[in-house]
Amino acid sequence: MMRAQSPGMSGITSPALEARVTDGDDPPLPTRVMDAEGMMLVESTGRVTVFNAQAAAHFGIPVPLRIEHARLPGCEWVRDDGTPLPPRESPLGRALAGEPVEASVWHVLRPDGTRVALRCTAAPVRARDGQVAAALLRTHAVEPLPAPALDASRLLAEAGALLSTSVDAEAQLEPLLELLVPALGEAALLILRTPGTLGEEVLRVAASLHADARRHELLRDLLTRYPPDSSMPGGVPPALVSGRVGRLPILTEEHVAAIARDAEHARLLRELGPHGCLSVPLGARGGMLGALVVLRSNVLRAFGPDEERFLTELAHRTALYLENARLYREAREAVRQRDEFLGIASHELKTPLTPLSLKVQLLQKQVVSLAREGKDVPTERVAEALDVVQRQVRRLSGLVDNLLDVSRITAGRLRLELEELDLASVAAEILYRFSAAAAQAGTELGLEAPVPVVGRWDRLRLEQVVTNLVSNALKYGAGRPVVVGVEAHGPLARLTVKDHGIGIAPGDLSRIFERFERAVSDRHYGGLGLGLYITRQIVEAFGGTVSAVSVPGEGATFILELPRGDIPEEWLTAHAAPGPLQDA
Ligand code: ADP
């Protein structure tokens, strides 16, 4: 006994099928049915069990006894551009391979050279063990309606109007696809490349649409469960890989087998139905933002050159709109960041001013009242007040220096005066400068720099870099020990600053080196978010790198690596260093 596969065939129990097959709920096609139904049942052995007179008329052949490998004697399945379709991709071939084919229009070249368009429905018939025992093919001759002329300029004008109505071009992508479906194909989707949270590339389906409501859900489901993935074979449209137009005349079983990630994926792909596919890159200003893909169920209507040109132009314009929208978003974000920064900067600049002016006012009052009494102000009181004043003035000028540095860097005016220096001595000098503040805070400062490590750097800028790293280690180091290490590493000098403080979350590790970026709340820690930005700019100007590793809650280590430049021979001999220097 055989088991039928397609919904329209349930209940078929014997090869005597003709009377029981109905045309049931086949979807309407853009064709006009011309005549009665042809029907054939071909066993997988090739034996023809049923082949009615109408089928013989459709294919223009006498009733065959056998049909080997789905090849109808003397007939050729062709695409509408005349190129032949392998018999295994024909409805009969697909059904014999186990795949049902819903009502769709196919072209056949008959032995007498005439061409006919047939509306075909095919279904595998399975034996009890599940194996395909036969395939049933039903045909109607149809008169294909002429393909609607493509009004490219109207569509492009409508697309332009759509995309320019909103500054958020992405919100208009779904309506944009409505212009293409069903005018150009039964389905369309738009895939965009976007940066992920760790800076990696993520592919995102920004919009998708299918003309058929059921398949629309199916397509959405398929794209959600099996999103485009550039690491999978066939996981992205060819236009995204090559940046060129990609064509797939028909999605064959072999394609499904090659691209399906599992059985469920293959099932969804098959359920979408046989379709051809055209993908065009979304290119703008030299970059590639993604791809626009159109699927066509009527695979015999190949995508023509006009359609390809139109889609390419539409994709280009869409990419320009998306690019402009991105620039607009970035400009707004930059303005927002600047405003936020101005708020923080004013607050930071004001903070030292308050104790400064309080101290000055107090001193003033004391001077006046003591003068009235004819007395001098005690020296230690003046010294103590001046100490506060000096500390706050230093803090203020540090902030202003940072601001000036940023504008210098932005304008490309960071000048370096290189000289031979020993990084170990520079680190020792900076630690010495911090020793009083560290002792006051109860923080232990350590230096591990057994040998001089010489290179050619700008002294003030190098001091600034080390100062920034050490001051951060003290600021965020929760009072626990801070250790600075210096060593030579081949042609590089390496300085590490290790603390055991609050640490940095993995997602913030690279961001904190950007301008104004901070990973702590300004309520708990002051700061402009500029120190590490300036540090990185200086280090890069030296040709080096700076990075951080951290376990949140356990501390952070900042690693600075600087090329040592051309170091004169005398320097090396004068500071002959055993160990690490020798492997340089
Ligand atoms: P800020 O003036 O805010 O300290 P920086 O550019 O020096 O600016 O640092 C940027 C951010 O990096 C800080 O706001 C803080 O979140 C984080 N950070 C820097 N150094 C450390 C560290 N040693 N431990 C933990 N977080 C740090």
Residues whose N, C-alpha, C, O or C-beta is under 5 A from the ligand:
A	BS01	ADP	N472 A473 Y476 G503 I504 I512 E517 R518 A519 V520 G526 G527 L528 G529 L530 G531 L532 Y533 A556
